[in-house]
Amino acid sequence: MKKTVTMADVARVAGVSKSTVSLALGGSPLLPEDTRQRVATAAEELGYRRDPLLSALSARRRRGGAPTHHGEIALLPLAPAGAPRFLYPRLLWDAAQVRAESLGYHVNEYELGPDAADLRRLARILRARGVVGVLWATRIRPEWFEAFEWEHFSHVTLARSNARYPLHIVNSDLSSAVLQTWGRIEKAGYRRVAVLIRRQLDDSLGRRLSLMWRGICSGASGRFCADPIRHHEGLLPGPDVEIWLREQAPDLLVVDGEAACRAVTAILPPRCHRVAVGLREVGEEFAGVYHPTGALAEVALLKLDGMIRMGERGLAANRQTTLVEGRWHAGRSAPGLI
């Protein structure tokens, strides 16, 4: 009996996640052309065929057969007022614009002031402009929670720090990223591994990364340094981190992203390489797990669209967390991790 080819089979051959296969075969403009082509080639070679009912439904929606719910979606905020727009906010904004338009919405970015009065004023502005959904890309302060008119909008947050509130969350799957990274470290044979985590990452993210790496340390005797995990302040590590690296002499340093990879370059011990569990862009320089910001925006806006269509407004009665899996990317910063 001939085995049915699944989306997971295509993902394995193409070297991407199942969600990327779905986006590629659906013609999503958020994926690079080479990724779409790689997925299409793998699907053709394996003889994969999409479910005809799902394909028909997608085609009907593209033709406009499904009802379109027009309105505005607000992004709050991508960067603090007056701050430079760094890589993640820029990528998120670009991706959100593309995906929101394809769903029939207009997306706009709004700034937040420092106190609750600013939030009350903003809620009135959003209502007056016909905003139907809010994508929170910032940490919500406790005093904001009582000030905002939650009941008038659908909400999704991209910030892990908002996990204390009854809001649906969409974010990168860091657990998967850590496990992907460790699996490749083991296979490559690195013997002395160290992990550097910035304290300014929100509490939930930093704590989760620490716990995962400590769990791996406990079961990987001899594969980590004597003092394997260090937290530090600021993007540029201080003298204490330089001393720690010199004393531990790792052959591989794990950090959170490409900015951290660059920041530690000047203080790396001889023959020490770098890998990141959270890459926002891919290139030849850095190795790590790539988390496409476009995929996060896609999933978050699809979630918002469904809530808007179903009339789900206000705080979530049954909060859901959706984690988007990243994919491995090889780079020069960590030879052998392929």
N, C-alpha and C positions, 0 to 999 in steps of 0.2 A: 504494500500500500504506500502510495507516494505521500511523503511528509509535507504538511502544509507549511509554507514559508511565512513567518511572522514578521512583524515590524521589529521585534527584538533581534531577529536574525540579520535584517538589513542594517540595524544600528551597529551590531558587532562587526560586520564586514566593512562598513564605512568608517568605523572608529568614532562614532558620535552617539549621543543619547537617543532614546526612543522619541522624546519630544522634538528633537532636531529633525528626525526622520519625518515626523508628522508635519512639521512646518515646511520642510523642503518639498515633500510630495504635494503639499497644498499650495506651493508657489509663493510662500511668504517672502515679501520684499526685505524682511529684517535679516535674512541670512545672506552671506557672501555668495556670489555666483559659483565659486569653486566648490563650496560646501553643497549647494543644491545639485551640482553636476556629479559630485562624488556619490551622493545618496542615490541619485537617479541611476548611475552606472551600477551600483551595488544591487539595487532593486531589480534592474533588468537582468543582471547576471544570475541572480538567485531565482528569477521567475516570480517575484512578488507581485501580487495584485491587490489593490485596495478593495475594501468592502464596497460593492456596488451601491448599496443603500446609502452608505456614508458619502460616497462620491456624488451621488445624485443630490443629496441634501446640501452638500457644499456648493454644488453648481447652482442649485436653486437660489441659495442665499446670495451668491455672486451676481445672479441675474436680477436680484431684487425681489424674488418671490417671497422671502421671509419679511415680516414687518420690520421696518427701520425705526429706531427710537432716537430721534435727534435731540440734541441738548449739548450742554457744555460740561466738561470734566475739568476740575481744578487740581493742579499739582501744588502741594503745600509743604514747604517750599523746596526748591532744588538746591538753593544755597542761601545762606543768611544775607540780608540786605547789605549791599556794599562789598560783599566778599567776592573774590575771583571765582570764576566757574571752573572747577577742577574736572578731571576726566569723567568720573562717574556721573555727576549731574548733567554734564553735556551729553553723554551717551544716552542717559535715561530720557532726557528731554527730546532728543532727536527720535528715539525709538517710539516714545509715547505719541508724538505727533503723527507719525506714519500709521501706527496701529489704530489710534483713535479715529483718524479720518476714514480708515477702511471699515470701521464699525458704524460710521454715520455720526460721529461726535466731533465737536470742536474742543481742543484742549488748550488751556491757558495756565500760565504760571502766576502765582500770587505770592507776595512777600508777607511775612509775619512779623509783627512788632514784638517788643520784649514783654508785654504784660497782657493780662486777661482782657482789658478794655479794647486792645487792638483786635483780639480775636472776636469779641462781640461785634465790633464794627465790620470786620471782614465777613462774618456770617450774614449780615444784612446785605452786603455788597453781592455775595454769591447768590443769595436768593433773588435779588433784583435782576441779576444777569442770567437767570435761568439755569444755574448750575444744578446738575442732577446727581453728580458723583464726585467724591473727593479721594484723591490718591495722596496719602500722607507719606512723604519722603523725608520726614524729620522726626526727631524725638519729641513726643508730646509732654509738656510740663504738667505736673499735677494741677496747677491753678487753671490751666487751659480747659481741663476736662469738664469743669462745671460751667465754664463761660461760653462754650461753643454750642450752637443749636444743632445738635447731632441728628435730631429726628427728621430734619428736612432733606437729608442727603443719604446716598449710599456711600459706604466707606471701605477702603482697603488700605493697609499700611505696608510699606516696604522696609520699615525700621524695626529691627528686632527688639529695640528698647521699649517698644510699645506693647510688648507681650502681656504686660500687666493689665491692659485695658481690653474690654470686650470688642475687639476689632479683628476682622479677617486679615491674616498675614500672608504675604508672598515674599519669599526670599531664597537666596542660594542655599543649596544643600551642603553645608559645611561638613557634616558628618561623613557624607560620601566623599567629599574632597580630601579630608584627612586620610580616610581609608585608601583612596586611590593613590595618594602620595606615598603612604607607608608601604603599600604593596610594591610599588616601583623601586622604593629605596631598598627593600629587602632583596628584590630580584637583582638590583645593580651591585649589591655587595658592599655598600658603604658601612663602615664599622663604627664610626663615632659621630653620632647625630646630635645636634642641639636645636632648640626651638626658641625663637625670639618673638614675643607678643607685646604689642603696644598697649599701654594702659588706657589711652584715650579712646580705643575701641569701646563701644558701649558695654556695660557690665555683662549683659547676657552673652554677647559674642565672645568677649575675652574669656569669660569663665568657661564657656562651652569648649573653646579651643584648648584651654589648659587641661580640663578634665579628660578630654579625649586623648591628648598626647600623654598625660600621666598614666592613663589606662594602658596605652600601648607600651610605654616605658616599663611598666611593671611586668609585662609578659615578654619582653625582648631583652633579656639579660645580655650584657656585653655589647649591645648595639647603640647605646646612648652614652653620652658623657656622664661623669660623676654628678655634675650639677646641670641636668639636661634642659631645664626650662627657665627662662628669665623674662620678667616683665620690665618694661622701661617706659619713661615719659618722653613724649614727643617723637616726631618722625626721625630726627637725627639722634642716634644713640649717643649717650654721654660717655665720659671716661670709665664709669663703672662697667658698662657693657664691653668696652674695649679690653679692660682687664679680665673680665669673665671669659671672653673669647680666647685671649692669650693663654689663660690658665687651663681652659678645657681643651683647647686645640682640636676642635671638631674637623672632620673632613667634609661635612655637609651641614649647612645652616638652613633651617626651615623658617620662613617668615610669612606674613599675611598677604602681601601683594607686591606688584612691580615697583611701587614707590619705595617700599622698605628694602627691596633688593638693591636698588640704586643707592639708598642711604647708607647701607653697611659696607659698600664696596671698599672704601678707604681703610676700614679697620679689620678686614678679614685676615685671619692668620694665613700663612703660606699653604697652598694646596687645599684651601677650603672653598667649597662650591656653595651655590645658593639655589633654593627652590621655593616657590610661592604656592600657597593653597588657594589663593584668590586672585587670578589674573583677570583684568577687565579688557585688555586688548592682547592680541597675539602678535608675535614677531619672532625673529631668530634669536634674540638675546636671552630671554628668560624662559625657564622651564617651570611648569606648574599646572594647576587645574584652572582652565578657562571657564569663566561664568559670563556668558553673553548677556549684556545688559538688555539687549533687544528682547531676549527670551523672557526676562523678568517683567519687562513692560508689557509684553504680549499676554502673559498669563494674568498679570494684575488687571489689565484692561478687559480681558475676557471675563474675569471674575466680576468686575464692576458692571459690565454689560449685562450679565446674567442677573445680577441683583436688581439693576434698574428695571429690566423687563419684568421681573417677578414682583416688583413693588417693595423690595426689602430696603427699608430706610432705617436710619438710626443705628444704635449699637447692636452688635450681634447677639442673638439669643443663644446660638450654638457656634462659638468661635471655631474657625478652621484655620489651620496652618498649611500652606502649600509650599513645598520645597522644590526648587528647580535644580536638577542635577547638572553639574558642569562636566567638561570633558578634558582629558589629558592633552597637554601641549608640550612637545619636546623643545628644548632650547639650549643654547650654548652654556648657560649658567650652571647646568648640572649634567656633565657628561655621563652617559650610561643610563640615564633615566629616559627610557623610550617607550 
